[in-house]
Amino acid sequence: MAREFQRGHKAKISDLTPGTDLYVGVQIAAPGLTFDISCFGLDADEQLSDDRYFIFFNQPKSPEESIQLLGPQSGDTESFRVTLDRIPATIHRLSFTATLDGAGQMSQVGPGYIRIVAGGEEVVRYAFTGSEFTTERAVMLGDFYLKDVWRFAAVGQGFDGGLDALLRNFGGEVAEEEEAPAAPQAPPGFAPPAQATAPPAFGAPPAPAAPQAPQPAPSFGAPPAPAPAPQQPMHAAPTIAAPLTPQAPPAPSPYGQPGHQPPPPQPQFGQVPGQSAPPTPPYGQPAPAPYGQPAPFGQQPASGPQGVPQGAPAAGAGLHAALQLYKETPTGQRWTPQNKQLMRVDLTMGGAGVLARQGSMVMYQGKVDFGYKSAGFVGRAVGNATGQEMQLMRCTGRGQVFLAEEGSYLHPIELQGDAICVSAESVLAFDESLQYEVRRVEGHGIPGGALFTMQFQGTGTVIIKTHGTPVVLPVTPTTFADCNAVVAWSAASQVIVSSQVRLRRNAYPGHSGETVNLQFRGAPGNFIVVQPYEV
């Protein structure tokens, strides 16, 4: 029986079917609209680094034929064959997309789906309707992605810009075909006027007419075949996905001698090999400061007039060009880091709400409802007694919420049925579908007899925050950490108090306090997360 996915749902392929030779079908239609359905093969950075893995109507298969475009069949608008065990190691994600060819919007589409069939049996289906979209002209329907094993995710993320926006999001570009210049016409030379045709000689028979090819006899009762209508090209220019870095032309050979190339210039001191040396300024003019360093005191930069911001992109100055570096980063996921200190959650994906620390919302888009999440009398009592109390708000609705707190570094941790222990102070937000409770860490050498932490378990994502960039260490019998620097650890780890205990204030609630060295033990695969800061 096929599993019905909602937007944002994910699963391992091995949990859906043991097969790796899969059929992927897409059904999408709307009156008067035409759709192009494609597959992008992306690398570990979710970029189209090899345009041979952009599978569409002009390129129906990958080089080793692990991804093949099959065409419409079995009620599907378009279909693919994906052989997972033949996909090269450089491909980490397959994104199946639908784009409009011509005018229209995705809100006009009827009920559609993307489905996976293994051995002739449908194993999963993600259904969608036009009511989930507005002005989008392209949509990412579903992804196969490699995260230790191949998994499938129902995405349903739209783009207003259509195929061009998708290509640029994946690191490609659309090359416009330039019209070839007309060949110049040579000026006419001298020639006398044409002579009139001479009449035929008297009595000469006229020239016989050229014989005509015999016409085929019409078929019995069959109407003549209509003349084929001229096919209109689906695109005015071929879509080319290529790296954006232009290639420099080779240097010409001196004196016309083929095969001889001049030796490359030697880099100057402090210059990166292969980088051209800066131009020498005219006599009497100060040399420009190196990139990223300010000009000497009292000296004005020589590039451009005053009042123009420095460091404008090479593509052109102006407000739009200057802010391109900081534009929103859409990836089609429920949780998307916008930078190291800002996280976006898309509430339209998944269905469950999000619990976030009160005051962590910095911006939101769409229709979002914020409500107070009460911990109840017992929860408040336990939180006060253990120091693991969290003041939370519930975010629900259809929109995107941006979260941050005091410039802390944010890290999304996706749980797939496993568990992790995190201090309440280090939690920014998490999916409401996760189960969480206060966990006691035993220790005979601690005043009060225990330390406490929060344990999260289930399927969903928890966002933790750190002071600076953390380090993840594997758990070994000789792994020790300061409890004020530890951010999180795998729940299967065994935590005991080290024999070396240094008293310090405010290490645990209700005592004179001190930092405690904790020792971690566990089977291979367990870990701890430590930040370069003591709370």
C-alpha positions as a Python dict, from the first residue, in 0.01 Angstrom:
ca = {
    (1, 'M'): (0, 0, 0),
    (2, 'A'): (137, 340, -98),
    (3, 'R'): (226, 585, 178),
    (4, 'E'): (67, 928, 149),
    (5, 'F'): (318, 1209, 213),
    (6, 'Q'): (246, 1567, 310),
    (7, 'R'): (473, 1861, 230),
    (8, 'G'): (793, 1831, 433),
    (9, 'H'): (767, 1458, 503),
    (10, 'K'): (1085, 1253, 461),
    (11, 'A'): (1173, 884, 470),
    (12, 'K'): (1455, 647, 389),
    (13, 'I'): (1414, 474, 53),
    (14, 'S'): (1498, 145, 226),
    (15, 'D'): (1194, 198, 453),
    (16, 'L'): (971, 237, 146),
    (17, 'T'): (1109, -40, -73),
    (18, 'P'): (1417, -265, -90),
    (19, 'G'): (1449, -187, -461),
    (20, 'T'): (1691, 66, -612),
    (21, 'D'): (1564, 67, -973),
    (22, 'L'): (1270, 305, -934),
    (23, 'Y'): (1001, 466, -1149),
    (24, 'V'): (917, 829, -1068),
    (25, 'G'): (592, 965, -1212),
    (26, 'V'): (469, 1326, -1210),
    (27, 'Q'): (113, 1430, -1287),
    (28, 'I'): (48, 1804, -1327),
    (29, 'A'): (-198, 1979, -1559),
    (30, 'A'): (-403, 2296, -1600),
    (31, 'P'): (-635, 2413, -1879),
    (32, 'G'): (-438, 2591, -2152),
    (33, 'L'): (-100, 2557, -1975),
    (34, 'T'): (210, 2363, -2075),
    (35, 'F'): (464, 2229, -1827),
    (36, 'D'): (829, 2128, -1852),
    (37, 'I'): (922, 1859, -1600),
    (38, 'S'): (1294, 1816, -1526),
    (39, 'C'): (1539, 1655, -1286),
    (40, 'F'): (1846, 1836, -1147),
    (41, 'G'): (2140, 1622, -1030),
    (42, 'L'): (2312, 1831, -760),
    (43, 'D'): (2642, 1794, -576),
    (44, 'A'): (2709, 1809, -201),
    (45, 'D'): (2670, 2190, -209),
    (46, 'E'): (2328, 2157, -382),
    (47, 'Q'): (2473, 2305, -700),
    (48, 'L'): (2451, 2188, -1061),
    (49, 'S'): (2826, 2146, -1101),
    (50, 'D'): (2788, 1913, -1403),
    (51, 'D'): (2527, 2018, -1661),
    (52, 'R'): (2514, 1660, -1796),
    (53, 'Y'): (2294, 1582, -1493),
    (54, 'F'): (2027, 1835, -1588),
    (55, 'I'): (1772, 1590, -1734),
    (56, 'F'): (1502, 1753, -1948),
    (57, 'F'): (1346, 1725, -2296),
    (58, 'N'): (1669, 1823, -2475),
    (59, 'Q'): (1888, 1592, -2262),
    (60, 'P'): (1684, 1282, -2174),
    (61, 'K'): (1945, 1083, -1982),
    (62, 'S'): (2263, 1110, -1775),
    (63, 'P'): (2597, 979, -1910),
    (64, 'E'): (2578, 641, -1730),
    (65, 'E'): (2195, 630, -1777),
    (66, 'S'): (2125, 620, -1404),
    (67, 'I'): (1861, 893, -1464),
    (68, 'Q'): (1639, 861, -1774),
    (69, 'L'): (1346, 1066, -1900),
    (70, 'L'): (1078, 818, -2018),
    (71, 'G'): (799, 1051, -2131),
    (72, 'P'): (426, 1047, -2049),
    (73, 'Q'): (281, 704, -1963),
    (74, 'S'): (50, 526, -1719),
    (75, 'G'): (-150, 843, -1658),
    (76, 'D'): (160, 1048, -1566),
    (77, 'T'): (241, 1376, -1740),
    (78, 'E'): (609, 1281, -1729),
    (79, 'S'): (805, 989, -1591),
    (80, 'F'): (1164, 901, -1505),
    (81, 'R'): (1369, 590, -1437),
    (82, 'V'): (1614, 632, -1148),
    (83, 'T'): (1870, 362, -1065),
    (84, 'L'): (2008, 469, -728),
    (85, 'D'): (2298, 223, -711),
    (86, 'R'): (2434, 356, -1044),
    (87, 'I'): (2432, 726, -954),
    (88, 'P'): (2792, 855, -929),
    (89, 'A'): (2931, 957, -591),
    (90, 'T'): (2948, 1324, -696),
    (91, 'I'): (2566, 1347, -709),
    (92, 'H'): (2406, 1392, -365),
    (93, 'R'): (2056, 1513, -456),
    (94, 'L'): (1802, 1464, -737),
    (95, 'S'): (1545, 1746, -746),
    (96, 'F'): (1233, 1686, -958),
    (97, 'T'): (1079, 2015, -1075),
    (98, 'A'): (791, 2143, -1288),
    (99, 'T'): (801, 2481, -1467),
    (100, 'L'): (548, 2667, -1677),
    (101, 'D'): (624, 2712, -2046),
    (102, 'G'): (447, 3038, -2130),
    (103, 'A'): (205, 3253, -1932),
    (104, 'G'): (28, 3132, -1622),
    (105, 'Q'): (72, 3061, -1251),
    (106, 'M'): (100, 2749, -1041),
    (107, 'S'): (-218, 2846, -857),
    (108, 'Q'): (-408, 2740, -1174),
    (109, 'V'): (-301, 2375, -1161),
    (110, 'G'): (-545, 2104, -1068),
    (111, 'P'): (-482, 1812, -833),
    (112, 'G'): (-142, 1657, -909),
    (113, 'Y'): (119, 1433, -754),
    (114, 'I'): (468, 1291, -764),
    (115, 'R'): (493, 919, -695),
    (116, 'I'): (753, 643, -665),
    (117, 'V'): (685, 298, -809),
    (118, 'A'): (905, -5, -739),
    (119, 'G'): (849, -335, -921),
    (120, 'G'): (519, -209, -1063),
    (121, 'E'): (380, -122, -719),
    (122, 'E'): (336, 236, -600),
    (123, 'V'): (515, 282, -267),
    (124, 'V'): (479, 656, -194),
    (125, 'R'): (279, 949, -329),
    (126, 'Y'): (290, 1322, -251),
    (127, 'A'): (-29, 1493, -372),
    (128, 'F'): (-68, 1870, -418),
    (129, 'T'): (-317, 2121, -558),
    (130, 'G'): (-299, 2473, -698),
    (131, 'S'): (-438, 2613, -372),
    (132, 'E'): (-93, 2556, -216),
    (133, 'F'): (65, 2811, -454),
    (134, 'T'): (2, 3170, -562),
    (135, 'T'): (209, 3349, -829),
    (136, 'E'): (483, 3086, -862),
    (137, 'R'): (587, 2975, -1209),
    (138, 'A'): (807, 2682, -1101),
    (139, 'V'): (790, 2432, -818),
    (140, 'M'): (1029, 2176, -667),
    (141, 'L'): (805, 1872, -619),
    (142, 'G'): (1025, 1611, -449),
    (143, 'D'): (1387, 1522, -381),
    (144, 'F'): (1599, 1211, -356),
    (145, 'Y'): (1886, 1309, -126),
    (146, 'L'): (2187, 1122, 12),
    (147, 'K'): (2233, 1141, 387),
    (148, 'D'): (2432, 827, 475),
    (149, 'V'): (2161, 646, 270),
    (150, 'W'): (1924, 760, -5),
    (151, 'R'): (1607, 927, 123),
    (152, 'F'): (1297, 1089, -30),
    (153, 'A'): (1145, 1425, 73),
    (154, 'A'): (817, 1582, -37),
    (155, 'V'): (915, 1946, -104),
    (156, 'G'): (642, 2154, -274),
    (157, 'Q'): (852, 2475, -282),
    (158, 'G'): (760, 2735, -548),
    (159, 'F'): (966, 2994, -737),
    (160, 'D'): (820, 3306, -900),
    (161, 'G'): (1090, 3327, -1170),
    (162, 'G'): (1025, 2991, -1339),
    (163, 'L'): (1303, 2785, -1494),
    (164, 'D'): (1551, 3075, -1490),
    (165, 'A'): (1508, 3112, -1113),
    (166, 'L'): (1556, 2738, -1062),
    (167, 'L'): (1875, 2731, -1269),
    (168, 'R'): (2024, 3027, -1086),
    (169, 'N'): (1924, 2877, -749),
    (170, 'F'): (2116, 2562, -843),
    (171, 'G'): (2422, 2755, -966),
    (172, 'G'): (2356, 2742, -1343),
    (173, 'E'): (2271, 3012, -1591),
    (174, 'V'): (2047, 3056, -1893),
    (175, 'A'): (2243, 3156, -2202),
    (176, 'E'): (2048, 3360, -2451),
    (177, 'E'): (2104, 3265, -2814),
    (178, 'E'): (2245, 3558, -3011),
    (179, 'E'): (2132, 3614, -3367),
    (180, 'A'): (2406, 3555, -3619),
    (181, 'P'): (2495, 3878, -3801),
    (182, 'A'): (2385, 3885, -4162),
    (183, 'A'): (2663, 3829, -4411),
    (184, 'P'): (2757, 4157, -4579),
    (185, 'Q'): (2635, 4190, -4938),
    (186, 'A'): (2907, 4253, -5195),
    (187, 'P'): (2842, 4561, -5410),
    (188, 'P'): (2719, 4466, -5760),
    (189, 'G'): (2979, 4473, -6042),
    (190, 'F'): (2946, 4602, -6395),
    (191, 'A'): (2707, 4400, -6617),
    (192, 'P'): (2507, 4483, -6934),
    (193, 'P'): (2128, 4458, -6921),
    (194, 'A'): (1973, 4118, -6992),
    (195, 'Q'): (1882, 4043, -7354),
    (196, 'A'): (1524, 3976, -7450),
    (197, 'T'): (1441, 3613, -7517),
    (198, 'A'): (1470, 3533, -7886),
    (199, 'P'): (1153, 3393, -8051),
    (200, 'P'): (1168, 3029, -8160),
    (201, 'A'): (1268, 2952, -8516),
    (202, 'F'): (992, 2908, -8773),
    (203, 'G'): (862, 2555, -8775),
    (204, 'A'): (1068, 2447, -8475),
    (205, 'P'): (873, 2251, -8224),
    (206, 'P'): (836, 2411, -7886),
    (207, 'A'): (1069, 2291, -7608),
    (208, 'P'): (918, 1999, -7422),
    (209, 'A'): (801, 2068, -7069),
    (210, 'A'): (999, 1915, -6783),
    (211, 'P'): (850, 1580, -6684),
    (212, 'Q'): (663, 1584, -6354),
    (213, 'A'): (706, 1318, -6092),
    (214, 'P'): (411, 1076, -6078),
    (215, 'Q'): (171, 1142, -5793),
    (216, 'P'): (88, 849, -5562),
    (217, 'A'): (-260, 714, -5587),
    (218, 'P'): (-484, 813, -5294),
    (219, 'S'): (-571, 545, -5048),
    (220, 'F'): (-919, 408, -5061),
    (221, 'G'): (-1158, 604, -4847),
    (222, 'A'): (-879, 780, -4655),
    (223, 'P'): (-890, 1160, -4641),
    (224, 'P'): (-577, 1340, -4740),
    (225, 'A'): (-337, 1386, -4456),
    (226, 'P'): (-338, 1744, -4335),
    (227, 'A'): (-23, 1938, -4380),
    (228, 'P'): (173, 1928, -4057),
    (229, 'A'): (152, 2253, -3867),
    (230, 'P'): (486, 2417, -3813),
    (231, 'Q'): (615, 2325, -3469),
    (232, 'Q'): (672, 2619, -3246),
    (233, 'P'): (989, 2585, -3038),
    (234, 'M'): (917, 2542, -2669),
    (235, 'H'): (1197, 2778, -2581),
    (236, 'A'): (1342, 3063, -2782),
    (237, 'A'): (1689, 2967, -2672),
    (238, 'P'): (1840, 2641, -2551),
    (239, 'T'): (1887, 2613, -2180),
    (240, 'I'): (2252, 2581, -2090),
    (241, 'A'): (2363, 2521, -1733),
    (242, 'A'): (2731, 2606, -1704),
    (243, 'P'): (2972, 2746, -1446),
    (244, 'L'): (2968, 3121, -1423),
    (245, 'T'): (3347, 3165, -1428),
    (246, 'P'): (3461, 3259, -1779),
    (247, 'Q'): (3761, 3081, -1927),
    (248, 'A'): (4056, 3296, -2029),
    (249, 'P'): (4169, 3252, -2394),
    (250, 'P'): (4513, 3095, -2448),
    (251, 'A'): (4803, 3330, -2507),
    (252, 'P'): (4909, 3358, -2875),
    (253, 'S'): (5237, 3203, -2983),
    (254, 'P'): (5519, 3453, -3053),
    (255, 'Y'): (5619, 3514, -3414),
    (256, 'G'): (5344, 3283, -3532),
    (257, 'Q'): (5526, 2970, -3409),
    (258, 'P'): (5270, 2699, -3321),
    (259, 'G'): (5290, 2504, -2998),
    (260, 'H'): (5515, 2754, -2815),
    (261, 'Q'): (5366, 2914, -2503),
    (262, 'P'): (5547, 3180, -2298),
    (263, 'P'): (5629, 3081, -1940),
    (264, 'P'): (5385, 3215, -1677),
    (265, 'P'): (5507, 3518, -1481),
    (266, 'Q'): (5651, 3450, -1140),
    (267, 'P'): (5423, 3566, -855),
    (268, 'Q'): (5543, 3850, -641),
    (269, 'F'): (5599, 3815, -269),
    (270, 'G'): (5261, 3770, -96),
    (271, 'Q'): (5077, 3717, -427),
    (272, 'V'): (4863, 3408, -483),
    (273, 'P'): (4998, 3194, -773),
    (274, 'G'): (4790, 3243, -1087),
    (275, 'Q'): (4667, 3587, -979),
    (276, 'S'): (4767, 3886, -1187),
    (277, 'A'): (4986, 4146, -1022),
    (278, 'P'): (4822, 4481, -942),
    (279, 'P'): (4898, 4760, -1190),
    (280, 'T'): (5184, 4993, -1105),
    (281, 'P'): (5051, 5341, -1018),
    (282, 'P'): (5184, 5646, -1208),
    (283, 'Y'): (5490, 5823, -1073),
    (284, 'G'): (5404, 6033, -770),
    (285, 'Q'): (5069, 5856, -705),
    (286, 'P'): (5027, 5641, -391),
    (287, 'A'): (4984, 5268, -445),
    (288, 'P'): (4635, 5133, -362),
    (289, 'A'): (4593, 4944, -35),
    (290, 'P'): (4555, 4562, -58),
    (291, 'Y'): (4199, 4431, -90),
    (292, 'G'): (4021, 4425, 243),
    (293, 'Q'): (4266, 4668, 415),
    (294, 'P'): (4193, 5038, 475),
    (295, 'A'): (4393, 5309, 305),
    (296, 'P'): (4667, 5479, 510),
    (297, 'F'): (4553, 5748, 747),
    (298, 'G'): (4488, 6078, 569),
    (299, 'Q'): (4490, 5922, 222),
    (300, 'Q'): (4171, 5900, 18),
    (301, 'P'): (4113, 5594, -203),
    (302, 'A'): (4182, 5669, -567),
    (303, 'S'): (3888, 5467, -706),
    (304, 'G'): (3576, 5667, -784),
    (305, 'P'): (3433, 5992, -651),
    (306, 'Q'): (3348, 6060, -293),
    (307, 'G'): (3004, 5952, -176),
    (308, 'V'): (3006, 5631, -383),
    (309, 'P'): (3017, 5318, -162),
    (310, 'Q'): (3336, 5118, -201),
    (311, 'G'): (3335, 4746, -275),
    (312, 'A'): (3045, 4760, -521),
    (313, 'P'): (2998, 4434, -712),
    (314, 'A'): (3168, 4404, -1049),
    (315, 'A'): (2828, 4354, -1210),
    (316, 'G'): (2744, 4717, -1142),
    (317, 'A'): (2686, 4965, -865),
    (318, 'G'): (2355, 5058, -713),
    (319, 'L'): (2141, 4954, -419),
    (320, 'H'): (2013, 4631, -576),
    (321, 'A'): (2360, 4508, -668),
    (322, 'A'): (2501, 4594, -325),
    (323, 'L'): (2233, 4390, -144),
    (324, 'Q'): (2247, 4079, -363),
    (325, 'L'): (2496, 3921, -123),
    (326, 'Y'): (2238, 3926, 158),
    (327, 'K'): (1924, 3812, -24),
    (328, 'E'): (1702, 3540, 119),
    (329, 'T'): (1825, 3184, 68),
    (330, 'P'): (1542, 2949, -42),
    (331, 'T'): (1627, 2577, -50),
    (332, 'G'): (1290, 2404, -38),
    (333, 'Q'): (1346, 2274, 317),
    (334, 'R'): (1142, 2337, 631),
    (335, 'W'): (1444, 2476, 819),
    (336, 'T'): (1691, 2691, 622),
    (337, 'P'): (1994, 2873, 769),
    (338, 'Q'): (2006, 3222, 614),
    (339, 'N'): (2351, 3275, 763),
    (340, 'K'): (2536, 3150, 1071),
    (341, 'Q'): (2315, 3353, 1306),
    (342, 'L'): (1971, 3360, 1140),
    (343, 'M'): (1735, 3065, 1084),
    (344, 'R'): (1417, 3052, 872),
    (345, 'V'): (1138, 2800, 926),
    (346, 'D'): (868, 2749, 660),
    (347, 'L'): (546, 2667, 844),
    (348, 'T'): (372, 2568, 518),
    (349, 'M'): (593, 2257, 506),
    (350, 'G'): (523, 1979, 750),
    (351, 'G'): (191, 2075, 910),
    (352, 'A'): (302, 2069, 1276),
    (353, 'G'): (375, 2392, 1456),
    (354, 'V'): (707, 2517, 1589),
    (355, 'L'): (801, 2596, 1949),
    (356, 'A'): (1057, 2877, 1980),
    (357, 'R'): (1213, 3074, 2261),
    (358, 'Q'): (1006, 3381, 2345),
    (359, 'G'): (1146, 3694, 2182),
    (360, 'S'): (1352, 3504, 1921),
    (361, 'M'): (1131, 3609, 1625),
    (362, 'V'): (1298, 3886, 1425),
    (363, 'M'): (1073, 3883, 1114),
    (364, 'Y'): (797, 3678, 952),
    (365, 'Q'): (614, 3655, 618),
    (366, 'G'): (261, 3534, 549),
    (367, 'K'): (-16, 3462, 795),
    (368, 'V'): (147, 3339, 1116),
    (369, 'D'): (-11, 3307, 1460),
    (370, 'F'): (200, 3337, 1775),
    (371, 'G'): (73, 3198, 2104),
    (372, 'Y'): (208, 3143, 2454),
    (373, 'K'): (316, 2784, 2525),
    (374, 'S'): (235, 2706, 2886),
    (375, 'A'): (446, 2445, 3062),
    (376, 'G'): (179, 2383, 3325),
    (377, 'F'): (221, 2384, 3701),
    (378, 'V'): (426, 2065, 3709),
    (379, 'G'): (646, 2178, 3420),
    (380, 'R'): (720, 2512, 3586),
    (381, 'A'): (799, 2340, 3916),
    (382, 'V'): (1035, 2093, 3749),
    (383, 'G'): (1196, 2371, 3545),
    (384, 'N'): (1258, 2589, 3849),
    (385, 'A'): (1400, 2299, 4049),
    (386, 'T'): (1634, 2176, 3774),
    (387, 'G'): (1728, 2498, 3595),
    (388, 'Q'): (1585, 2358, 3268),
    (389, 'E'): (1286, 2589, 3233),
    (390, 'M'): (1213, 2720, 2880),
    (391, 'Q'): (987, 3017, 2806),
    (392, 'L'): (834, 2914, 2472),
    (393, 'M'): (594, 3048, 2211),
    (394, 'R'): (399, 2843, 1955),
    (395, 'C'): (424, 2948, 1587),
    (396, 'T'): (149, 2819, 1355),
    (397, 'G'): (-7, 2920, 1023),
    (398, 'R'): (115, 2953, 665),
    (399, 'G'): (429, 3160, 629),
    (400, 'Q'): (798, 3186, 710),
    (401, 'V'): (940, 3289, 1048),
    (402, 'F'): (1298, 3413, 1095),
    (403, 'L'): (1457, 3336, 1433),
    (404, 'A'): (1774, 3460, 1606),
    (405, 'E'): (1898, 3546, 1955),
    (406, 'E'): (2182, 3778, 2054),
    (407, 'G'): (2397, 3688, 1755),
    (408, 'S'): (2442, 3325, 1866),
    (409, 'Y'): (2553, 3071, 1607),
    (410, 'L'): (2259, 2847, 1509),
    (411, 'H'): (2276, 2481, 1410),
    (412, 'P'): (1981, 2264, 1290),
    (413, 'I'): (1991, 1901, 1410),
    (414, 'E'): (1751, 1666, 1234),
    (415, 'L'): (1631, 1368, 1436),
    (416, 'Q'): (1507, 1053, 1262),
    (417, 'G'): (1365, 864, 1559),
    (418, 'D'): (1684, 906, 1764),
    (419, 'A'): (1748, 1128, 2069),
    (420, 'I'): (1984, 1403, 2180),
    (421, 'C'): (2050, 1575, 2512),
    (422, 'V'): (2074, 1956, 2508),
    (423, 'S'): (2087, 2210, 2786),
    (424, 'A'): (1774, 2427, 2791),
    (425, 'E'): (1991, 2739, 2765),
    (426, 'S'): (2122, 2615, 2429),
    (427, 'V'): (1780, 2551, 2265),
    (428, 'L'): (1639, 2816, 2031),
    (429, 'A'): (1349, 2632, 1863),
    (430, 'F'): (1223, 2286, 1768),
    (431, 'D'): (939, 2108, 1587),
    (432, 'E'): (634, 2058, 1807),
    (433, 'S'): (624, 1694, 1695),
    (434, 'L'): (935, 1619, 1905),
    (435, 'Q'): (901, 1477, 2256),
    (436, 'Y'): (1108, 1650, 2525),
    (437, 'E'): (1163, 1601, 2896),
    (438, 'V'): (1408, 1685, 3174),
    (439, 'R'): (1673, 1416, 3218),
    (440, 'R'): (1876, 1361, 3533),
    (441, 'V'): (2254, 1306, 3513),
    (442, 'E'): (2365, 1119, 3822),
    (443, 'G'): (2680, 1214, 4012),
    (444, 'H'): (2785, 1127, 4365),
    (445, 'G'): (3039, 1406, 4387),
    (446, 'I'): (2790, 1684, 4306),
    (447, 'P'): (2615, 1877, 4585),
    (448, 'G'): (2248, 1789, 4544),
    (449, 'G'): (2337, 1461, 4378),
    (450, 'A'): (2266, 1536, 4008),
    (451, 'L'): (2287, 1761, 3705),
    (452, 'F'): (1997, 1807, 3462),
    (453, 'T'): (1951, 1845, 3087),
    (454, 'M'): (1673, 1835, 2826),
    (455, 'Q'): (1629, 1524, 2611),
    (456, 'F'): (1463, 1555, 2266),
    (457, 'Q'): (1342, 1246, 2084),
    (458, 'G'): (1133, 1162, 1776),
    (459, 'T'): (1121, 1282, 1416),
    (460, 'G'): (1185, 1650, 1359),
    (461, 'T'): (1444, 1925, 1394),
    (462, 'V'): (1585, 2104, 1698),
    (463, 'I'): (1784, 2428, 1660),
    (464, 'I'): (2066, 2470, 1909),
    (465, 'K'): (2266, 2787, 1965),
    (466, 'T'): (2632, 2825, 2058),
    (467, 'H'): (2879, 3099, 2142),
    (468, 'G'): (3119, 3070, 1850),
    (469, 'T'): (3185, 2772, 1625),
    (470, 'P'): (3150, 2444, 1818),
    (471, 'V'): (3349, 2123, 1780),
    (472, 'V'): (3199, 1773, 1765),
    (473, 'L'): (3407, 1501, 1931),
    (474, 'P'): (3353, 1124, 1927),
    (475, 'V'): (3290, 966, 2264),
    (476, 'T'): (3579, 754, 2391),
    (477, 'P'): (3670, 624, 2741),
    (478, 'T'): (3905, 922, 2776),
    (479, 'T'): (3662, 1198, 2672),
    (480, 'F'): (3617, 1466, 2939),
    (481, 'A'): (3444, 1804, 2915),
    (482, 'D'): (3358, 2101, 3132),
    (483, 'C'): (2982, 2089, 3193),
    (484, 'N'): (2960, 2468, 3136),
    (485, 'A'): (3111, 2429, 2787),
    (486, 'V'): (2919, 2118, 2676),
    (487, 'V'): (2624, 2207, 2452),
    (488, 'A'): (2481, 1865, 2362),
    (489, 'W'): (2557, 1495, 2346),
    (490, 'S'): (2400, 1181, 2203),
    (491, 'A'): (2142, 1037, 2441),
    (492, 'A'): (2296, 690, 2424),
    (493, 'S'): (2618, 815, 2584),
    (494, 'Q'): (2689, 726, 2945),
    (495, 'V'): (2773, 1038, 3149),
    (496, 'I'): (2954, 1013, 3481),
    (497, 'V'): (3126, 1267, 3704),
    (498, 'S'): (3504, 1283, 3681),
    (499, 'S'): (3709, 1239, 3996),
    (500, 'Q'): (3857, 1586, 3934),
    (501, 'V'): (3591, 1828, 4055),
    (502, 'R'): (3661, 2204, 4064),
    (503, 'L'): (3411, 2405, 4268),
    (504, 'R'): (3283, 2717, 4097),
    (505, 'R'): (2971, 2923, 4142),
    (506, 'N'): (2641, 2876, 3954),
    (507, 'A'): (2717, 2539, 3796),
    (508, 'Y'): (2391, 2382, 3911),
    (509, 'P'): (2080, 2520, 4078),
    (510, 'G'): (2052, 2584, 4451),
    (511, 'H'): (2409, 2544, 4580),
    (512, 'S'): (2740, 2724, 4612),
    (513, 'G'): (2828, 2581, 4272),
    (514, 'E'): (3121, 2506, 4053),
    (515, 'T'): (3218, 2361, 3721),
    (516, 'V'): (3217, 1983, 3706),
    (517, 'N'): (3426, 1776, 3468),
    (518, 'L'): (3208, 1514, 3303),
    (519, 'Q'): (3333, 1190, 3153),
    (520, 'F'): (3151, 1045, 2852),
    (521, 'R'): (3145, 681, 2754),
    (522, 'G'): (2958, 492, 2488),
    (523, 'A'): (2964, 274, 2180),
    (524, 'P'): (3117, 402, 1854),
    (525, 'G'): (2892, 661, 1692),
    (526, 'N'): (2820, 859, 2007),
    (527, 'F'): (2936, 1221, 2023),
    (528, 'I'): (2950, 1542, 2226),
    (529, 'V'): (2922, 1904, 2108),
    (530, 'V'): (3145, 2157, 2287),
    (531, 'Q'): (3151, 2534, 2235),
    (532, 'P'): (3454, 2763, 2285),
    (533, 'Y'): (3281, 2940, 2572),
    (534, 'E'): (3176, 2870, 2930),
    (535, 'V'): (2823, 2971, 3025),
}
